[in-house]
């Protein structure tokens, strides 16, 4: 009750002492429609109704293993050349098509196939097969309700005969009210449907992530018949039994002991929740600081077309159920910088000596990064005056709207974007950024995905992770694979590798990736004496990347990648470019650990890749790659086929993430603060000067005798060259500064002792 009282007090304090009127965005109607927008309700219905009878579909709520049903229905993105033809003002808006993934359970050889349905909103509509190979039925996601129910029923009845044994070993009788289970697939090429299950206690909240029991079952769910499914193994207490009967026989002979202690329900609840039993920190009963736009928000939004403009930036954004939010037709000063920036995949690759976590090589696109976008908690997940927008997905029979899954806000960086204090002048330029944020929770982790824009033309795509560790019950030898984080569980070492796609177009679609690096050479210059040693000089090396390839960032970050347009030159003779580099530490998957990920996550093996744009290489992964590690529908390795990439339309694929060595302070939750990883793209000789010079939220001081400068909304002062005291201050726009004086009173030569 104490924490609740503090919460109420905090809210009351905020309401009574300072409750600003938050501004709304500037509404606008963009002249172009968004060709990347998700299907509308009418378009969803048109596509679904057309294929319903054609393929004898069953609704997802009623579908079982032997039925046909739609597993995914979403927008089929337009071809790039058609979209550019429209966006560049000369062409018609691309026709709209749906992508439909259909499970064909009634076929003699059941499989999963992908189709294109459309054009929508036209007089006639048709359905066409795609080049995506059929997916084995054993590799399906468990989306159909009866399919999922059948699996749960099988697990229930399979373990019912050993309920008393489970109660003796784990403290509770077996039933689905007391336990839930985590399952990891042991499928390589779709010939079987094997899954490891670990029983976990089932509290009322997320505490089950710490409630793993160490009781593992391997089940063969291959085929469509309930009668063909069977339990293959049981693992408990560092022992393995090949079937239920062998386990029961050993238990009856006294060879199975209760060797794995379990959390009680109260212990588990205490371990996973906030701390109501400690004193409140000094002054923490006061609300945290907030930022407010005093004269209104500075971005414009067309919330129908999902189009945003801010300080000479403008772009579309869109939502996809597989990957989440993406940015399109991103322009700075009316010039396109990027055709697409999008999340592609989130790999979580674990190591452990327990069956479930040893087989945890998760590609969360298979769970649905876009489907699992969660409502954002206002005032906490985003800035206080953020704008919130909804997304919608097809749930099998109709589209479902999830509110507040995207937020847009401008925030101060609490540091200047540029600053200098000299003998005769000083200036400081305020820095802000615009952020488009979403948070996806495909399981235990919450992935915060940010796309950020800066006033100088810089772009950042970043990911951060919070949420609960995927743990394993303490077992002999477990300390080699992780850290003990509770009385009964280990947090296992794992890699988070999150892939972004950057389809950049620098002053056109013909670009070249240029590598620049530092080479140390001994140089002696003409102005040196003969007996004088030469200099160990840093010399810039430059080379064009001639063919598609993957690359790693150098350990000392003395290596740069520039996406350049070799057909253009600045006044100084340089090719305009954008530099690509990490904004924070980034990783790729640990080498030599992908025996069970032979082909489905090739993109995770190096830091960054460059490929030539290809309409058939739209995405680096798929929602079935996780279930088909040896024969994935999308094999990124085939993208790297040694094509020439000089002055071509190029795509960069860059990984961010972290090697996660768990620690006690990951309990109960991993912190966003320490997990951010990002890629930054910045102008590099893109023009002939720094591109934020025109900003007017700047304070400039000049000494007596300096020439008068002209700028709007700028603060000017004169500084005495002898005493360094500011003699005059002039505020050009006479704006209310909220009582913040730009200069310390002592600098103004005033007596502050009184």
RAJO-V926777 format. One record per pair of residues at least 4 apart in sequence whose C-alpha atoms are under 6 Angstrom apart, sorted by the first residue. I is the first residue (numbers start at 0). GAP is how many residues later the second one is. D is the distance in Angstrom with one decimal. If there is no record, write none. Layout:
i=I gap=GAP d=D
i=I gap=GAP d=D
//
This chain:
i=2 gap=273 d=5.4
i=9 gap=275 d=5.6
i=9 gap=276 d=5.7
i=9 gap=277 d=5.6
i=12 gap=4 d=5.7
i=13 gap=4 d=5.7
i=14 gap=4 d=5.5
i=21 gap=363 d=5.6
i=22 gap=273 d=5.2
i=24 gap=272 d=5.5
i=24 gap=275 d=5.9
i=25 gap=274 d=4.5
i=26 gap=273 d=5.7
i=26 gap=274 d=5.4
i=27 gap=273 d=5.8
i=27 gap=274 d=5.1
i=28 gap=273 d=5.3
i=32 gap=272 d=5.9
i=33 gap=271 d=5.2
i=35 gap=282 d=5.9
i=36 gap=281 d=5.2
i=37 gap=37 d=5.6
i=38 gap=4 d=5.6
i=38 gap=5 d=6.0
i=38 gap=36 d=5.6
i=44 gap=4 d=5.8
i=47 gap=4 d=5.8
i=50 gap=4 d=5.9
i=51 gap=4 d=5.9
i=51 gap=5 d=5.1
i=56 gap=11 d=4.9
i=56 gap=12 d=5.0
i=57 gap=5 d=5.6
i=57 gap=10 d=5.8
i=57 gap=11 d=5.2
i=58 gap=4 d=6.0
i=59 gap=84 d=5.0
i=59 gap=336 d=5.0
i=60 gap=84 d=5.1
i=62 gap=4 d=5.6
i=62 gap=81 d=5.3
i=62 gap=83 d=5.6
i=63 gap=82 d=4.6
i=63 gap=83 d=4.5
i=64 gap=82 d=5.4
i=64 gap=159 d=5.4
i=65 gap=39 d=4.3
i=65 gap=40 d=5.3
i=66 gap=38 d=4.5
i=66 gap=39 d=5.4
i=67 gap=35 d=5.3
i=67 gap=36 d=4.6
i=67 gap=37 d=5.1
i=68 gap=33 d=5.7
i=68 gap=34 d=5.4
i=69 gap=31 d=5.9
i=69 gap=32 d=4.5
i=70 gap=30 d=5.5
i=70 gap=31 d=5.7
i=71 gap=28 d=5.7
i=71 gap=29 d=5.0
i=72 gap=26 d=5.7
i=72 gap=27 d=4.7
i=73 gap=24 d=5.6
i=73 gap=25 d=5.3
i=74 gap=23 d=4.6
i=74 gap=24 d=5.7
i=75 gap=21 d=5.3
i=75 gap=22 d=4.9
i=75 gap=23 d=4.9
i=81 gap=12 d=5.9
i=83 gap=4 d=5.7
i=84 gap=5 d=5.8
i=84 gap=6 d=4.8
i=85 gap=4 d=5.9
i=85 gap=5 d=4.3
i=85 gap=6 d=5.3
i=85 gap=7 d=5.3
i=94 gap=24 d=6.0
i=95 gap=23 d=5.5
i=95 gap=24 d=5.4
i=96 gap=20 d=5.6
i=96 gap=21 d=4.7
i=96 gap=22 d=5.2
i=96 gap=23 d=5.9
i=97 gap=18 d=5.7
i=97 gap=19 d=5.0
i=98 gap=16 d=5.9
i=98 gap=17 d=4.9
i=99 gap=14 d=5.7
i=99 gap=15 d=5.1
i=100 gap=12 d=5.8
i=100 gap=13 d=4.5
i=101 gap=10 d=5.7
i=101 gap=11 d=5.5
i=102 gap=9 d=4.4
i=103 gap=6 d=5.5
i=103 gap=7 d=5.4
i=103 gap=8 d=5.8
i=104 gap=5 d=4.9
i=109 gap=27 d=5.6
i=110 gap=24 d=5.5
i=110 gap=25 d=4.9
i=110 gap=26 d=4.4
i=111 gap=22 d=5.5
i=111 gap=23 d=4.8
i=112 gap=21 d=5.0
i=114 gap=13 d=5.5
i=114 gap=14 d=4.6
i=114 gap=15 d=5.5
i=115 gap=11 d=5.6
i=115 gap=12 d=5.2
i=116 gap=9 d=5.8
i=116 gap=10 d=4.4
i=117 gap=7 d=4.9
i=117 gap=8 d=5.4
i=118 gap=6 d=5.5
i=135 gap=54 d=5.5
i=137 gap=52 d=5.5
i=137 gap=54 d=6.0
i=137 gap=55 d=5.2
i=138 gap=51 d=5.3
i=138 gap=488 d=5.6
i=141 gap=6 d=5.6
i=145 gap=4 d=5.9
i=153 gap=4 d=5.8
i=162 gap=10 d=5.4
i=162 gap=11 d=4.7
i=165 gap=4 d=5.6
i=166 gap=4 d=4.7
i=166 gap=5 d=4.2
i=166 gap=6 d=4.2
i=168 gap=89 d=4.9
i=177 gap=24 d=5.4
i=178 gap=21 d=5.5
i=178 gap=22 d=4.8
i=178 gap=23 d=4.8
i=179 gap=19 d=5.9
i=179 gap=20 d=5.4
i=179 gap=22 d=5.7
i=180 gap=16 d=5.9
i=180 gap=17 d=5.3
i=180 gap=18 d=4.5
i=180 gap=19 d=5.4
i=181 gap=15 d=5.5
i=181 gap=16 d=5.4
i=182 gap=13 d=5.4
i=182 gap=14 d=4.4
i=183 gap=11 d=5.5
i=183 gap=12 d=5.3
i=183 gap=172 d=5.9
i=184 gap=9 d=5.9
i=184 gap=10 d=4.4
i=185 gap=8 d=5.1
i=185 gap=9 d=5.5
i=187 gap=440 d=5.3
i=187 gap=441 d=5.3
i=187 gap=442 d=5.4
i=188 gap=439 d=5.1
i=188 gap=441 d=5.4
i=188 gap=442 d=5.4
i=191 gap=30 d=5.2
i=192 gap=27 d=5.9
i=192 gap=28 d=5.2
i=192 gap=29 d=4.5
i=193 gap=25 d=5.8
i=193 gap=26 d=4.6
i=193 gap=27 d=6.0
i=194 gap=23 d=5.7
i=194 gap=24 d=5.5
i=195 gap=21 d=5.7
i=195 gap=22 d=4.5
i=195 gap=160 d=5.7
i=196 gap=19 d=5.5
i=196 gap=20 d=5.1
i=197 gap=17 d=5.6
i=197 gap=18 d=4.4
i=198 gap=14 d=5.9
i=198 gap=16 d=5.8
i=199 gap=11 d=5.2
i=199 gap=12 d=4.2
i=199 gap=13 d=5.5
i=200 gap=7 d=5.7
i=200 gap=10 d=5.1
i=201 gap=6 d=5.6
i=206 gap=65 d=5.4
i=211 gap=261 d=5.7
i=212 gap=260 d=5.8
i=213 gap=259 d=4.9
i=214 gap=21 d=5.0
i=215 gap=18 d=5.6
i=215 gap=19 d=5.0
i=216 gap=16 d=5.7
i=216 gap=17 d=4.6
i=217 gap=14 d=5.4
i=217 gap=15 d=5.0
i=218 gap=11 d=5.8
i=218 gap=12 d=4.5
i=218 gap=13 d=5.6
i=219 gap=9 d=5.5
i=219 gap=10 d=5.4
i=220 gap=8 d=4.9
i=230 gap=12 d=6.0
i=231 gap=10 d=5.7
i=231 gap=11 d=5.1
i=232 gap=8 d=5.5
i=232 gap=9 d=4.4
i=232 gap=10 d=5.0
i=233 gap=6 d=5.7
i=233 gap=7 d=5.1
i=234 gap=4 d=5.7
i=234 gap=5 d=4.5
i=240 gap=5 d=6.0
i=240 gap=6 d=5.6
i=249 gap=5 d=5.1
i=250 gap=4 d=5.4
i=250 gap=5 d=4.8
i=262 gap=4 d=5.8
i=262 gap=5 d=5.8
i=271 gap=396 d=4.9
i=292 gap=4 d=5.8
i=298 gap=10 d=5.7
i=298 gap=11 d=4.6
i=299 gap=8 d=5.7
i=299 gap=9 d=5.2
i=300 gap=6 d=5.7
i=300 gap=7 d=4.7
i=301 gap=4 d=5.6
i=301 gap=5 d=5.1
i=305 gap=10 d=5.7
i=305 gap=11 d=5.7
i=306 gap=8 d=5.7
i=306 gap=9 d=4.4
i=307 gap=6 d=5.5
i=307 gap=7 d=5.5
i=308 gap=4 d=5.4
i=308 gap=5 d=4.0
i=311 gap=20 d=5.7
i=311 gap=21 d=5.1
i=312 gap=18 d=5.6
i=312 gap=19 d=4.6
i=313 gap=16 d=6.0
i=313 gap=17 d=5.4
i=314 gap=13 d=6.0
i=314 gap=14 d=5.4
i=314 gap=15 d=4.4
i=315 gap=11 d=6.0
i=315 gap=12 d=5.1
i=316 gap=9 d=5.5
i=316 gap=10 d=4.5
i=316 gap=11 d=5.8
i=317 gap=7 d=5.6
i=317 gap=8 d=5.4
i=318 gap=5 d=5.3
i=318 gap=6 d=4.6
i=319 gap=4 d=4.9
i=319 gap=50 d=5.6
i=320 gap=49 d=3.8
i=320 gap=50 d=4.6
i=321 gap=43 d=5.5
i=321 gap=46 d=4.7
i=321 gap=47 d=5.4
i=321 gap=48 d=5.0
i=322 gap=20 d=5.9
i=322 gap=21 d=5.9
i=322 gap=46 d=4.9
i=322 gap=47 d=4.9
i=323 gap=45 d=5.6
i=323 gap=46 d=3.7
i=325 gap=15 d=5.9
i=325 gap=16 d=4.4
i=326 gap=13 d=5.6
i=326 gap=14 d=5.1
i=327 gap=11 d=5.3
i=327 gap=12 d=4.5
i=328 gap=9 d=5.9
i=328 gap=10 d=4.6
i=329 gap=6 d=5.7
i=329 gap=7 d=5.8
i=329 gap=8 d=5.1
i=330 gap=4 d=5.0
i=330 gap=5 d=4.1
i=330 gap=6 d=5.4
i=336 gap=167 d=5.8
i=336 gap=168 d=5.4
i=336 gap=169 d=5.6
i=337 gap=165 d=5.7
i=337 gap=166 d=4.0
i=337 gap=167 d=5.4
i=338 gap=164 d=5.6
i=338 gap=165 d=5.9
i=339 gap=163 d=5.1
i=340 gap=160 d=5.5
i=340 gap=161 d=4.8
i=341 gap=158 d=5.6
i=341 gap=159 d=5.2
i=342 gap=157 d=4.6
i=343 gap=155 d=5.4
i=343 gap=156 d=5.5
i=344 gap=20 d=5.7
i=344 gap=153 d=5.7
i=344 gap=154 d=5.3
i=345 gap=17 d=5.7
i=345 gap=18 d=5.4
i=345 gap=151 d=5.9
i=345 gap=152 d=4.4
i=346 gap=15 d=5.6
i=346 gap=16 d=4.6
i=346 gap=149 d=5.6
i=346 gap=150 d=5.0
i=347 gap=13 d=5.9
i=347 gap=14 d=5.1
i=347 gap=147 d=5.6
i=347 gap=148 d=4.8
i=348 gap=12 d=4.4
i=348 gap=145 d=5.3
i=348 gap=146 d=5.2
i=349 gap=10 d=5.5
i=349 gap=144 d=4.2
i=350 gap=7 d=5.2
i=350 gap=142 d=5.9
i=351 gap=5 d=5.6
i=351 gap=6 d=4.7
i=351 gap=129 d=5.3
i=352 gap=5 d=6.0
i=353 gap=4 d=5.8
i=362 gap=263 d=5.2
i=364 gap=4 d=5.4
i=364 gap=258 d=5.1
i=365 gap=257 d=3.8
i=365 gap=258 d=5.7
i=367 gap=4 d=5.9
i=368 gap=71 d=5.8
i=371 gap=68 d=5.2
i=371 gap=69 d=5.5
i=371 gap=70 d=5.5
i=372 gap=32 d=6.0
i=372 gap=66 d=5.7
i=372 gap=67 d=4.2
i=373 gap=31 d=5.7
i=373 gap=66 d=5.9
i=374 gap=28 d=6.0
i=374 gap=29 d=4.9
i=374 gap=30 d=4.7
i=375 gap=5 d=5.8
i=375 gap=28 d=5.6
i=375 gap=29 d=5.7
i=376 gap=4 d=5.3
i=378 gap=4 d=6.0
i=378 gap=5 d=4.5
i=385 gap=21 d=6.0
i=385 gap=22 d=5.5
i=385 gap=23 d=4.6
i=386 gap=20 d=5.4
i=386 gap=21 d=5.2
i=387 gap=16 d=5.0
i=387 gap=18 d=5.7
i=387 gap=19 d=4.5
i=388 gap=15 d=5.0
i=388 gap=17 d=5.1
i=389 gap=12 d=5.7
i=389 gap=13 d=4.3
i=389 gap=14 d=5.0
i=389 gap=15 d=5.4
i=390 gap=10 d=5.8
i=390 gap=11 d=5.6
i=391 gap=8 d=5.3
i=391 gap=9 d=4.2
i=391 gap=10 d=5.9
i=392 gap=6 d=5.2
i=392 gap=7 d=5.4
i=393 gap=4 d=5.6
i=393 gap=5 d=4.1
i=394 gap=4 d=5.9
i=404 gap=33 d=6.0
i=405 gap=31 d=5.8
i=405 gap=32 d=5.0
i=406 gap=29 d=5.9
i=406 gap=30 d=5.3
i=407 gap=27 d=5.6
i=407 gap=28 d=4.7
i=408 gap=25 d=5.7
i=408 gap=26 d=5.5
i=409 gap=23 d=5.6
i=409 gap=24 d=4.3
i=410 gap=21 d=5.4
i=410 gap=22 d=5.7
i=411 gap=20 d=4.3
i=412 gap=18 d=5.7
i=412 gap=19 d=5.3
i=415 gap=13 d=5.2
i=415 gap=14 d=4.7
i=415 gap=15 d=5.0
i=416 gap=12 d=5.7
i=416 gap=13 d=5.9
i=416 gap=14 d=4.6
i=417 gap=11 d=5.4
i=418 gap=8 d=5.5
i=418 gap=9 d=4.3
i=419 gap=6 d=5.5
i=419 gap=7 d=5.6
i=420 gap=5 d=4.1
i=421 gap=4 d=5.6
i=423 gap=279 d=4.9
i=424 gap=276 d=5.3
i=424 gap=277 d=4.5
i=424 gap=278 d=6.0
i=425 gap=274 d=5.8
i=425 gap=275 d=5.0
i=426 gap=272 d=5.4
i=426 gap=273 d=4.2
i=427 gap=270 d=5.8
i=427 gap=271 d=5.3
i=428 gap=269 d=4.4
i=429 gap=267 d=5.8
i=429 gap=268 d=6.0
i=432 gap=20 d=5.5
i=432 gap=21 d=4.8
i=433 gap=18 d=5.5
i=433 gap=19 d=5.2
i=434 gap=16 d=5.7
i=434 gap=17 d=4.5
i=435 gap=14 d=5.7
i=435 gap=15 d=5.2
i=436 gap=12 d=5.7
i=436 gap=13 d=4.7
i=437 gap=10 d=5.9
i=437 gap=11 d=5.5
i=438 gap=8 d=5.4
i=438 gap=9 d=4.4
i=439 gap=6 d=5.6
i=439 gap=7 d=5.2
i=440 gap=4 d=5.8
i=440 gap=5 d=4.4
i=443 gap=23 d=5.9
i=443 gap=24 d=5.1
i=444 gap=21 d=5.7
i=444 gap=22 d=4.5
i=444 gap=23 d=5.9
i=445 gap=19 d=5.6
i=445 gap=20 d=5.1
i=445 gap=21 d=5.4
i=446 gap=17 d=5.7
i=446 gap=18 d=4.7
i=447 gap=15 d=5.5
i=447 gap=16 d=5.1
i=448 gap=13 d=5.9
i=448 gap=14 d=4.7
i=449 gap=11 d=5.8
i=449 gap=12 d=5.3
i=450 gap=9 d=5.9
i=450 gap=10 d=4.7
i=451 gap=7 d=5.8
i=451 gap=8 d=5.1
i=452 gap=6 d=4.8
i=453 gap=4 d=5.2
i=454 gap=237 d=5.8
i=455 gap=235 d=4.7
i=455 gap=236 d=4.6
i=457 gap=223 d=5.6
i=457 gap=224 d=4.4
i=458 gap=221 d=5.7
i=458 gap=222 d=5.1
i=459 gap=219 d=5.6
i=459 gap=220 d=4.4
i=460 gap=217 d=5.6
i=460 gap=218 d=5.5
i=461 gap=215 d=5.5
i=461 gap=216 d=3.9
i=462 gap=213 d=5.7
i=462 gap=214 d=5.6
i=463 gap=208 d=5.5
i=463 gap=211 d=5.1
i=463 gap=212 d=4.2
i=464 gap=207 d=5.5
i=464 gap=210 d=5.8
i=465 gap=204 d=4.7
i=465 gap=205 d=5.2
i=465 gap=206 d=5.2
i=466 gap=202 d=4.9
i=466 gap=203 d=5.6
i=467 gap=201 d=5.1
i=470 gap=19 d=5.6
i=470 gap=20 d=4.8
i=471 gap=17 d=5.5
i=471 gap=18 d=5.4
i=472 gap=15 d=5.8
i=472 gap=16 d=4.3
i=473 gap=14 d=5.4
i=473 gap=15 d=4.7
i=473 gap=16 d=5.7
i=478 gap=4 d=6.0
i=480 gap=11 d=5.6
i=480 gap=12 d=5.9
i=481 gap=9 d=5.4
i=481 gap=10 d=4.1
i=481 gap=11 d=5.1
i=482 gap=7 d=5.3
i=482 gap=8 d=5.3
i=482 gap=179 d=5.9
i=482 gap=180 d=6.0
i=483 gap=5 d=6.0
i=483 gap=6 d=4.2
i=484 gap=5 d=5.5
i=484 gap=179 d=5.0
i=490 gap=171 d=5.4
i=492 gap=167 d=5.8
i=492 gap=168 d=4.9
i=493 gap=166 d=5.3
i=494 gap=163 d=6.0
i=494 gap=164 d=4.5
i=494 gap=165 d=5.8
i=495 gap=161 d=5.1
i=495 gap=162 d=5.3
i=496 gap=159 d=5.9
i=496 gap=160 d=4.8
i=497 gap=157 d=5.5
i=497 gap=158 d=5.2
i=497 gap=159 d=5.7
i=498 gap=155 d=5.7
i=498 gap=156 d=4.5
i=499 gap=153 d=5.8
i=499 gap=154 d=5.4
i=500 gap=152 d=4.7
i=501 gap=149 d=5.8
i=501 gap=150 d=5.0
i=502 gap=148 d=4.6
i=504 gap=4 d=4.8
i=508 gap=140 d=4.9
i=509 gap=137 d=4.5
i=509 gap=138 d=4.4
i=509 gap=139 d=5.1
i=510 gap=53 d=5.5
i=510 gap=54 d=4.7
i=510 gap=136 d=4.3
i=510 gap=137 d=5.3
i=511 gap=51 d=5.7
i=511 gap=52 d=5.2
i=511 gap=134 d=4.9
i=511 gap=135 d=4.9
i=512 gap=32 d=5.5
i=512 gap=49 d=5.6
i=512 gap=50 d=4.6
i=513 gap=29 d=5.7
i=513 gap=30 d=4.4
i=513 gap=31 d=5.8
i=513 gap=47 d=5.8
i=513 gap=48 d=5.0
i=514 gap=27 d=5.7
i=514 gap=28 d=5.4
i=514 gap=45 d=5.8
i=514 gap=46 d=4.9
i=515 gap=25 d=5.5
i=515 gap=26 d=4.5
i=515 gap=43 d=5.8
i=515 gap=44 d=5.1
i=516 gap=23 d=5.8
i=516 gap=24 d=5.3
i=516 gap=41 d=5.8
i=516 gap=42 d=4.4
i=517 gap=20 d=6.0
i=517 gap=21 d=5.6
i=517 gap=22 d=5.0
i=518 gap=19 d=5.8
i=518 gap=20 d=5.1
i=519 gap=17 d=5.5
i=519 gap=18 d=4.8
i=519 gap=19 d=6.0
i=520 gap=15 d=5.6
i=520 gap=16 d=5.3
i=521 gap=13 d=5.6
i=521 gap=14 d=4.6
i=522 gap=11 d=5.3
i=522 gap=12 d=5.2
i=523 gap=10 d=4.2
i=545 gap=98 d=5.8
i=545 gap=99 d=5.7
i=545 gap=100 d=5.9
i=546 gap=95 d=5.3
i=546 gap=96 d=5.5
i=546 gap=97 d=4.6
i=546 gap=98 d=5.3
i=547 gap=62 d=5.5
i=547 gap=63 d=5.0
i=547 gap=92 d=5.6
i=547 gap=94 d=5.2
i=547 gap=95 d=5.8
i=548 gap=60 d=5.7
i=548 gap=61 d=5.8
i=549 gap=58 d=5.7
i=549 gap=59 d=4.1
i=550 gap=55 d=5.9
i=550 gap=57 d=5.4
i=551 gap=54 d=5.7
i=551 gap=55 d=4.8
i=560 gap=18 d=5.8
i=560 gap=19 d=5.5
i=561 gap=15 d=5.9
i=561 gap=16 d=5.5
i=561 gap=17 d=4.5
i=562 gap=14 d=5.3
i=562 gap=15 d=5.3
i=563 gap=12 d=5.8
i=563 gap=13 d=4.1
i=564 gap=10 d=5.8
i=564 gap=11 d=6.0
i=565 gap=9 d=5.6
i=567 gap=7 d=5.7
i=568 gap=4 d=5.3
i=568 gap=5 d=5.1
i=568 gap=6 d=4.6
i=569 gap=4 d=5.3
i=575 gap=109 d=5.2
i=575 gap=110 d=4.1
i=576 gap=107 d=5.1
i=576 gap=109 d=5.3
i=577 gap=104 d=5.3
i=577 gap=105 d=4.6
i=577 gap=106 d=5.1
i=578 gap=102 d=5.4
i=578 gap=103 d=5.2
i=578 gap=105 d=5.7
i=579 gap=100 d=5.9
i=579 gap=101 d=4.7
i=580 gap=98 d=5.8
i=580 gap=99 d=5.6
i=581 gap=96 d=5.9
i=581 gap=97 d=4.4
i=581 gap=98 d=5.8
i=582 gap=95 d=5.3
i=582 gap=96 d=5.3
i=582 gap=97 d=5.3
i=583 gap=93 d=5.2
i=583 gap=94 d=5.6
i=584 gap=92 d=6.0
i=585 gap=70 d=4.6
i=585 gap=71 d=5.3
i=585 gap=91 d=5.8
i=586 gap=69 d=5.8
i=586 gap=70 d=5.6
i=586 gap=71 d=5.7
i=587 gap=16 d=5.4
i=587 gap=17 d=5.5
i=587 gap=18 d=5.4
i=587 gap=19 d=5.5
i=588 gap=15 d=5.6
i=588 gap=16 d=5.5
i=593 gap=4 d=5.9
i=596 gap=32 d=4.9
i=597 gap=31 d=5.9
i=597 gap=32 d=5.4
i=598 gap=30 d=5.6
i=598 gap=31 d=5.3
i=598 gap=36 d=5.9
i=599 gap=25 d=5.3
i=599 gap=29 d=4.7
i=599 gap=32 d=5.3
i=599 gap=35 d=5.9
i=601 gap=34 d=5.8
i=601 gap=35 d=5.9
i=606 gap=47 d=6.0
i=606 gap=48 d=5.3
i=607 gap=45 d=5.6
i=607 gap=46 d=4.3
i=608 gap=43 d=5.7
i=608 gap=44 d=5.1
i=609 gap=41 d=5.8
i=609 gap=42 d=4.7
i=610 gap=39 d=5.8
i=610 gap=40 d=5.4
i=611 gap=33 d=6.0
i=611 gap=37 d=5.9
i=611 gap=38 d=4.6
i=612 gap=36 d=5.4
i=612 gap=37 d=5.2
i=612 gap=38 d=5.8
i=619 gap=16 d=5.6
i=620 gap=13 d=5.3
i=624 gap=7 d=4.8
i=627 gap=4 d=4.9
i=655 gap=21 d=5.4
i=655 gap=22 d=5.8
i=656 gap=20 d=5.4
i=665 gap=4 d=4.4
i=695 gap=16 d=5.7
i=695 gap=17 d=5.4
i=697 gap=16 d=5.3
i=698 gap=15 d=5.4
i=698 gap=16 d=4.7
i=699 gap=15 d=5.7
i=699 gap=16 d=5.1
i=700 gap=15 d=4.8
i=700 gap=16 d=4.5
i=701 gap=15 d=5.7
i=701 gap=16 d=5.0
i=702 gap=15 d=4.5
i=702 gap=16 d=4.3
i=703 gap=14 d=5.2
i=703 gap=15 d=6.0
i=712 gap=19 d=5.8
i=712 gap=20 d=4.8
i=713 gap=18 d=5.7
i=714 gap=15 d=5.9
i=714 gap=16 d=4.6
i=715 gap=13 d=5.6
i=715 gap=14 d=5.0
i=716 gap=11 d=5.1
i=716 gap=12 d=4.0
i=716 gap=13 d=5.9
i=717 gap=8 d=5.6
i=717 gap=9 d=5.4
i=717 gap=10 d=5.0
i=718 gap=5 d=5.8
i=718 gap=6 d=5.6
i=718 gap=7 d=4.2
i=718 gap=8 d=5.5
i=719 gap=4 d=5.0
i=719 gap=5 d=5.4
i=724 gap=22 d=5.0
i=724 gap=23 d=5.6
i=724 gap=24 d=6.0
i=725 gap=21 d=5.7
i=725 gap=22 d=4.9
i=744 gap=5 d=5.9
i=745 gap=4 d=5.6
//
